[in-house]
Amino acid sequence: MVLGSDCRCNMVIKESIESRIRWLIISFTVVVSVFFIGLLVVYAWVIEDNIFNRIVSEEARYIEQQFDETGERVTPRIPFMSLHRDWKELPEHVQVLRQQSPERIEFPLNDGGTIHIREVQLGNTSQLLSANVSSYEISKVYLPKLIPWILFVLIVVVLCAYVLARYLGRIVVSPLQQITTAVIRNEDSKPLTFEHTFTENEIGYLAQTISSSFNRLHGALQRESDFSRDISHELRTPVAIVKMVTGRIRANEPLNADAINKVKSAVKEIEDTVGVLLALSREESVQKEPLSLLQEVEHCIINHFGLSRVEGAQLDIDIPSSYRVVCNKNLLHMMLNNLINNVVNHASVVVLNITLTGHRFTFSNPVDATPPDDVLSPNVKASHSGGLGQGLHLVKRICERYGWKVTVTTADTEFVLSVTFS
């Protein structure tokens, strides 16, 4: 975890997601607002031009109709309109624009005004109807007056977009910032937790997934560290015994029954210890399920090889069938087997009482001598014991994994080990 911590401390956030979202929303709002304002201005001009074109077209149709009925050329009814015999009667720059674009209807004047021109068919000849609409163009007149109001509306829209961006930043980006801060400030020895509860949406799912993955990784690294420490600590004594006996074999010294039994006991302790430590270090040990305590105890007793070879063994089991304990089945079996091994190997008589009172699970059996005070510590055993003093220590390790309290008491040559389930 040290390497991961260094990586987190060296990480520099160059750009905040909140500021990026804010500027994107504001920029988008400005672009869209300017686009629609321009669209409205163009629309006003188009509407105004089409109104003028329609008025000129209606007047041209009236003049053609009157000529067809009376054969006379009438004067336009609208004051700002006039008839011309050809293009030569119009200003020179209008003639030039006509040559460049024969389909053109609207032409600018030198004084800033505008005329609309349409051909009128009078019998076999055509004349030009022109309308000088300079005095009636209101778009050019009112646009300068509308610009301050347009800018005011634009500023209001941008401010609303800014408020919306801050709101989105608070409800969307703020939870992400909380997750980032929690990950950066997390200490290697502690699980990852969040100060605030996230809503049940994508961000809440992300926070839950990050916390679960982070803590699983932390747990895996912690189990690896514990396994490395335990291997060097728990196996030191049995390995030393095996090395001592190996040295005697190399020196061709004869082995007595006690040395052979010590080797057997050391190998058995190594096997049991490695099995428990491997189980504690695996990811599967974290997985828990509700188990019937009575059913698991009966399973371990029936399948225990050493107990089945003891003649006259007496067992008294008093466990409610409805009681459930939440733990890993493999570790529970290892704990029960170690407790049964302790009775088979060290009890004066194999008389075992297994009871459950409330949440207190008790193993009791008679003994000839008072066991050591700290019998749950590693390498602690009775003076007459042929083992290495690791069995009950492994039971303690399993109980510590689940937060169970384990105690040992002796009274009237009776050994009592109790496990209080949390």
C-alpha positions as CSV (number, residue, x, y, z in Angstrom):
1,M,0.0,0.0,0.0
2,V,3.0,2.4,0.3
3,L,3.5,2.5,-3.4
4,G,-0.2,3.2,-4.0
5,S,0.0,6.0,-1.4
6,D,2.9,7.6,-3.1
7,C,1.1,7.4,-6.4
8,R,-1.9,9.2,-5.0
9,C,0.2,11.9,-3.4
10,N,2.1,12.6,-6.6
11,M,-1.1,12.8,-8.6
12,V,-1.9,16.4,-9.7
13,I,-5.4,17.3,-10.9
14,K,-4.7,19.8,-13.7
15,E,-8.3,20.5,-14.5
16,S,-11.5,20.2,-12.5
17,I,-14.4,18.4,-14.0
18,E,-16.7,21.0,-12.4
19,S,-15.0,23.9,-14.1
20,R,-14.9,22.0,-17.4
21,I,-18.7,21.3,-17.2
22,R,-19.3,25.0,-16.2
23,W,-17.4,26.4,-19.2
24,L,-19.0,23.9,-21.6
25,I,-22.5,24.8,-20.5
26,I,-21.8,28.5,-20.6
27,S,-20.1,28.3,-24.0
28,F,-22.9,26.2,-25.4
29,T,-25.5,28.7,-24.0
30,V,-23.7,31.7,-25.6
31,V,-23.3,30.0,-29.0
32,V,-27.0,28.9,-29.1
33,S,-28.2,32.3,-27.9
34,V,-26.2,34.2,-30.5
35,F,-27.4,31.8,-33.1
36,F,-31.0,32.3,-32.3
37,I,-30.6,36.1,-32.0
38,G,-29.0,36.1,-35.5
39,L,-31.8,33.9,-36.7
40,L,-34.4,36.2,-35.4
41,V,-32.7,39.3,-37.0
42,V,-32.5,37.5,-40.4
43,Y,-36.1,36.3,-40.0
44,A,-37.2,39.9,-39.4
45,W,-35.4,41.1,-42.6
46,V,-36.8,38.2,-44.7
47,I,-40.3,38.9,-43.5
48,E,-40.0,42.6,-44.2
49,D,-38.5,42.0,-47.7
50,N,-41.2,39.5,-48.5
51,I,-43.9,42.0,-47.5
52,F,-42.5,44.6,-49.9
53,N,-42.2,42.0,-52.7
54,R,-45.8,40.9,-52.2
55,I,-47.0,44.6,-52.3
56,V,-45.0,45.2,-55.5
57,S,-46.4,41.9,-57.0
58,E,-50.0,42.9,-56.2
59,E,-49.5,46.3,-57.7
60,A,-47.9,44.9,-60.8
61,R,-50.9,42.5,-61.2
62,Y,-53.3,45.4,-60.8
63,I,-51.5,47.5,-63.5
64,E,-51.5,44.5,-65.9
65,Q,-55.2,43.8,-65.3
66,Q,-56.1,47.4,-65.9
67,F,-54.1,47.5,-69.2
68,D,-55.9,44.3,-70.4
69,E,-59.3,45.7,-69.6
70,T,-58.9,49.3,-70.8
71,G,-55.7,49.2,-73.0
72,E,-54.3,52.1,-71.1
73,R,-51.3,52.3,-68.9
74,V,-52.3,53.4,-65.4
75,T,-50.2,55.1,-62.8
76,P,-49.3,53.0,-59.7
77,R,-51.7,53.7,-56.8
78,I,-49.0,53.6,-54.1
79,P,-47.0,56.9,-53.9
80,F,-43.6,55.2,-53.5
81,M,-44.0,53.2,-56.7
82,S,-43.3,54.3,-60.3
83,L,-43.2,52.8,-63.8
84,H,-40.1,52.9,-66.1
85,R,-40.0,52.0,-69.7
86,D,-36.6,50.2,-69.4
87,W,-33.5,49.7,-67.2
88,K,-31.8,52.8,-68.6
89,E,-34.1,55.0,-66.6
90,L,-32.8,53.5,-63.4
91,P,-29.5,54.4,-61.6
92,E,-26.3,53.1,-63.3
93,H,-25.2,50.9,-60.3
94,V,-28.7,49.2,-60.4
95,Q,-28.1,48.4,-64.1
96,V,-24.7,46.9,-63.2
97,L,-26.2,44.7,-60.4
98,R,-29.0,43.7,-62.9
99,Q,-26.4,42.4,-65.4
100,Q,-24.6,40.5,-62.7
101,S,-27.7,38.9,-61.3
102,P,-30.7,38.9,-63.7
103,E,-33.0,37.3,-61.2
104,R,-32.4,39.9,-58.5
105,I,-35.4,41.9,-57.2
106,E,-34.0,44.0,-54.4
107,F,-31.4,46.7,-55.2
108,P,-29.5,49.1,-52.8
109,L,-29.4,52.8,-53.4
110,N,-26.5,55.1,-52.9
111,D,-28.2,56.9,-50.1
112,G,-28.6,53.7,-48.1
113,G,-32.1,53.0,-49.2
114,T,-33.6,50.1,-51.1
115,I,-35.8,49.7,-54.2
116,H,-37.7,46.6,-55.3
117,I,-38.1,46.2,-59.1
118,R,-40.5,43.9,-61.0
119,E,-41.3,43.6,-64.7
120,V,-44.8,44.4,-65.8
121,Q,-46.2,42.9,-69.0
122,L,-48.3,45.5,-70.9
123,G,-49.4,43.9,-74.2
124,N,-46.3,43.2,-76.3
125,T,-44.1,45.4,-74.3
126,S,-42.7,45.1,-70.7
127,Q,-42.0,47.9,-68.3
128,L,-40.5,48.1,-64.9
129,L,-42.4,48.8,-61.7
130,S,-40.0,50.1,-59.0
131,A,-40.8,50.7,-55.3
132,N,-38.6,52.9,-53.2
133,V,-39.2,51.4,-49.7
134,S,-36.4,53.3,-48.0
135,S,-38.9,55.2,-45.8
136,Y,-40.7,52.0,-44.7
137,E,-37.8,49.8,-43.7
138,I,-38.2,49.5,-39.9
139,S,-35.6,46.8,-39.3
140,K,-32.7,49.1,-39.9
141,V,-34.3,51.8,-37.7
142,Y,-35.3,49.6,-34.7
143,L,-32.3,47.2,-34.7
144,P,-30.0,49.7,-32.9
145,K,-32.7,50.3,-30.3
146,L,-33.1,46.5,-29.8
147,I,-29.4,45.8,-29.4
148,P,-29.3,46.8,-25.7
149,W,-32.3,44.6,-24.9
150,I,-30.8,41.7,-26.9
151,L,-27.6,42.0,-24.9
152,F,-29.6,42.2,-21.7
153,V,-31.4,39.0,-22.6
154,L,-28.1,37.4,-23.6
155,I,-26.6,38.3,-20.2
156,V,-29.6,36.9,-18.3
157,V,-29.5,33.6,-20.2
158,V,-25.7,33.3,-19.6
159,L,-26.3,34.0,-15.9
160,C,-29.0,31.3,-15.8
161,A,-26.6,28.9,-17.5
162,Y,-24.0,29.7,-14.9
163,V,-26.4,29.0,-12.1
164,L,-27.4,25.8,-13.8
165,A,-23.8,24.8,-14.2
166,R,-23.1,25.4,-10.6
167,Y,-26.1,23.3,-9.6
168,L,-25.0,20.5,-11.9
169,G,-21.5,20.7,-10.5
170,R,-22.9,20.5,-7.0
171,I,-25.1,17.4,-7.5
172,V,-22.9,15.6,-10.1
173,V,-19.3,16.7,-9.6
174,S,-19.4,17.3,-5.8
175,P,-19.9,13.5,-5.0
176,L,-17.1,12.7,-7.4
177,Q,-14.8,15.2,-5.6
178,Q,-15.8,13.6,-2.2
179,I,-14.8,10.2,-3.6
180,T,-11.5,11.5,-4.9
181,T,-10.8,13.3,-1.6
182,A,-11.6,10.1,0.4
183,V,-9.3,8.0,-1.8
184,I,-6.4,10.5,-1.6
185,R,-6.7,11.0,2.2
186,N,-7.2,7.3,3.0
187,E,-4.6,5.8,5.2
188,D,-3.1,2.5,4.4
189,S,-4.1,0.9,7.7
190,K,-7.7,1.8,7.5
191,P,-10.6,0.7,5.2
192,L,-11.9,3.2,2.7
193,T,-15.1,4.9,4.0
194,F,-17.0,8.0,2.9
195,E,-18.3,10.7,5.2
196,H,-21.5,11.3,3.3
197,T,-24.1,8.8,2.1
198,F,-24.5,8.9,-1.7
199,T,-27.9,8.6,-3.5
200,E,-28.8,5.3,-5.1
201,N,-27.8,6.3,-8.6
202,E,-24.7,5.8,-10.9
203,I,-22.5,7.8,-8.5
204,G,-23.7,5.9,-5.5
205,Y,-23.0,2.6,-7.3
206,L,-19.6,3.9,-8.3
207,A,-18.7,4.9,-4.7
208,Q,-19.9,1.5,-3.4
209,T,-17.8,-0.3,-6.1
210,I,-14.7,1.7,-5.4
211,S,-15.0,1.2,-1.6
212,S,-15.6,-2.5,-2.0
213,S,-12.7,-3.0,-4.5
214,F,-10.4,-0.8,-2.4
215,N,-11.2,-2.6,0.8
216,R,-10.9,-6.0,-0.8
217,L,-7.4,-5.0,-2.1
218,H,-6.5,-3.7,1.3
219,G,-7.7,-6.9,2.9
220,A,-5.8,-9.0,0.4
221,L,-2.6,-7.1,1.1
222,Q,-3.2,-7.3,4.9
223,R,-3.7,-11.1,4.6
224,E,-0.5,-11.4,2.6
225,S,1.4,-9.4,5.2
226,D,-0.2,-11.6,8.0
227,F,0.6,-14.8,6.2
228,S,4.3,-13.8,5.7
229,R,4.6,-12.8,9.3
230,D,2.8,-15.9,10.5
231,I,4.8,-18.3,8.4
232,S,8.1,-17.1,9.9
233,H,6.6,-17.0,13.4
234,E,4.4,-20.1,13.7
235,L,6.6,-22.5,11.9
236,R,9.9,-21.6,13.5
237,T,9.7,-24.1,16.4
238,P,8.5,-27.2,14.4
239,V,11.1,-26.4,11.6
240,A,13.8,-26.1,14.3
241,I,12.8,-29.6,15.6
242,V,12.9,-31.1,12.2
243,K,16.3,-29.5,11.5
244,M,17.7,-30.8,14.8
245,V,16.6,-34.3,14.1
246,T,17.9,-34.0,10.5
247,G,21.3,-33.0,12.0
248,R,21.3,-36.1,14.2
249,I,20.5,-38.3,11.2
250,R,23.4,-36.7,9.3
251,A,25.7,-37.4,12.3
252,N,24.5,-41.0,12.3
253,E,23.2,-40.7,15.8
254,P,20.5,-43.2,16.8
255,L,17.0,-41.8,17.1
256,N,15.0,-42.8,20.1
257,A,11.2,-43.0,20.2
258,D,10.9,-39.5,21.7
259,A,12.8,-37.9,18.8
260,I,10.7,-39.8,16.2
261,N,7.5,-38.7,18.0
262,K,8.8,-35.1,18.0
263,V,9.3,-35.3,14.3
264,K,5.9,-36.7,13.7
265,S,4.4,-34.1,16.0
266,A,6.3,-31.3,14.2
267,V,5.3,-32.4,10.8
268,K,1.6,-32.6,11.9
269,E,1.8,-29.2,13.4
270,I,3.4,-27.8,10.3
271,E,0.6,-29.4,8.2
272,D,-2.1,-28.0,10.4
273,T,-0.5,-24.6,10.7
274,V,0.0,-24.2,7.0
275,G,-3.5,-25.3,6.4
276,V,-5.0,-22.7,8.7
277,L,-2.7,-19.9,7.6
278,L,-3.4,-20.6,3.9
279,A,-7.1,-20.6,4.7
280,L,-6.8,-17.3,6.5
281,S,-4.8,-15.7,3.7
282,R,-7.2,-16.7,0.9
283,E,-10.0,-14.5,-0.4
284,E,-12.5,-17.2,0.2
285,S,-12.0,-16.7,4.0
286,V,-13.7,-13.4,3.7
287,Q,-16.9,-15.0,2.3
288,K,-19.3,-15.8,5.1
289,E,-22.6,-17.6,5.2
290,P,-25.1,-18.6,8.0
291,L,-24.3,-22.1,9.2
292,S,-26.1,-24.4,11.6
293,L,-23.7,-24.7,14.5
294,L,-25.1,-28.1,15.6
295,Q,-24.9,-29.5,12.1
296,E,-21.2,-28.4,11.7
297,V,-20.2,-29.7,15.1
298,E,-21.8,-33.1,14.4
299,H,-20.1,-33.2,10.9
300,C,-16.6,-32.6,12.5
301,I,-17.1,-35.2,15.2
302,I,-18.3,-37.9,12.8
303,N,-15.5,-37.3,10.4
304,H,-12.7,-36.9,12.9
305,F,-10.2,-39.7,12.4
306,G,-8.5,-39.5,15.8
307,L,-11.7,-39.3,17.8
308,S,-13.1,-42.4,16.0
309,R,-10.2,-44.5,17.2
310,V,-10.7,-43.6,20.9
311,E,-12.6,-46.4,22.7
312,G,-15.0,-45.4,25.4
313,A,-15.2,-41.7,24.3
314,Q,-18.1,-39.8,25.9
315,L,-19.7,-36.9,24.2
316,D,-22.4,-34.6,25.5
317,I,-23.7,-32.0,23.0
318,D,-26.2,-29.4,24.0
319,I,-26.7,-27.0,21.1
320,P,-30.1,-25.7,19.8
321,S,-30.7,-26.8,16.3
322,S,-32.0,-23.4,15.3
323,Y,-28.8,-21.5,16.2
324,R,-26.9,-20.0,13.2
325,V,-23.4,-18.7,13.2
326,V,-22.2,-16.5,10.3
327,C,-18.7,-17.4,9.2
328,N,-16.7,-19.3,6.7
329,K,-17.4,-23.0,6.7
330,N,-13.8,-24.0,6.1
331,L,-12.4,-21.9,9.0
332,L,-15.2,-23.1,11.3
333,H,-14.3,-26.7,10.6
334,M,-10.6,-26.0,11.2
335,M,-11.4,-24.4,14.6
336,L,-13.6,-27.3,15.6
337,N,-11.1,-29.9,14.5
338,N,-8.3,-28.2,16.5
339,L,-10.5,-28.2,19.6
340,I,-11.3,-31.9,19.1
341,N,-7.6,-32.6,18.6
342,N,-6.8,-30.8,21.9
343,V,-9.3,-33.1,23.7
344,V,-8.1,-36.3,22.0
345,N,-4.4,-35.6,22.6
346,H,-4.3,-33.8,26.0
347,A,-7.4,-34.8,28.0
348,S,-7.0,-37.3,30.8
349,V,-10.1,-39.0,29.6
350,V,-11.9,-38.3,26.4
351,V,-15.1,-37.0,27.9
352,L,-16.2,-33.9,26.0
353,N,-19.0,-31.6,26.8
354,I,-20.1,-29.2,24.1
355,T,-22.7,-26.6,25.0
356,L,-24.1,-23.3,23.8
357,T,-25.6,-20.8,26.3
358,G,-26.8,-17.7,24.6
359,H,-24.0,-16.8,22.2
360,R,-21.3,-18.6,24.4
361,F,-20.0,-21.8,22.8
362,T,-18.1,-24.0,25.3
363,F,-15.8,-27.0,25.0
364,S,-15.0,-28.7,28.4
365,N,-13.0,-31.8,29.2
366,P,-11.1,-33.2,32.2
367,V,-7.3,-32.9,32.6
368,D,-4.8,-34.3,35.0
369,A,-2.7,-31.2,35.4
370,T,-3.4,-27.5,35.3
371,P,-2.5,-26.2,31.9
372,P,-0.3,-23.0,31.5
373,D,-2.0,-19.7,32.0
374,D,-1.4,-18.4,28.5
375,V,-2.2,-21.5,26.6
376,L,-3.6,-19.6,23.7
377,S,-0.2,-18.1,22.9
378,P,2.1,-19.8,20.3
379,N,4.5,-22.4,21.5
380,V,2.8,-22.7,24.9
381,K,2.0,-26.2,26.1
382,A,1.8,-28.3,29.2
383,S,4.9,-29.9,30.5
384,H,3.7,-33.4,29.7
385,S,2.4,-32.5,26.2
386,G,4.1,-34.0,23.2
387,G,2.8,-31.3,20.8
388,L,4.2,-27.9,19.9
389,G,1.6,-25.7,21.5
390,Q,0.2,-24.3,18.2
391,G,-3.3,-25.9,18.1
392,L,-5.1,-23.5,20.5
393,H,-3.2,-20.5,19.1
394,L,-4.6,-21.2,15.7
395,V,-8.1,-21.4,17.2
396,K,-7.4,-18.0,18.7
397,R,-6.3,-16.7,15.3
398,I,-9.6,-17.9,13.6
399,C,-11.7,-16.3,16.4
400,E,-9.8,-13.0,15.9
401,R,-10.7,-13.0,12.2
402,Y,-14.4,-12.8,13.1
403,G,-14.2,-10.8,16.2
404,W,-15.1,-13.6,18.5
405,K,-13.9,-13.6,22.1
406,V,-12.1,-16.8,23.2
407,T,-11.2,-17.5,26.9
408,V,-9.7,-20.5,28.7
409,T,-10.5,-21.4,32.4
410,T,-9.6,-24.3,34.6
411,A,-11.4,-25.5,37.7
412,D,-11.4,-28.8,39.5
413,T,-9.2,-30.5,36.9
414,E,-11.5,-29.4,34.2
415,F,-10.4,-27.5,31.1
416,V,-13.0,-25.1,29.7
417,L,-12.6,-23.2,26.4
418,S,-15.3,-20.7,25.5
419,V,-15.9,-18.8,22.3
420,T,-18.4,-15.9,22.5
421,F,-19.9,-15.3,19.0
422,S,-20.3,-11.6,18.2
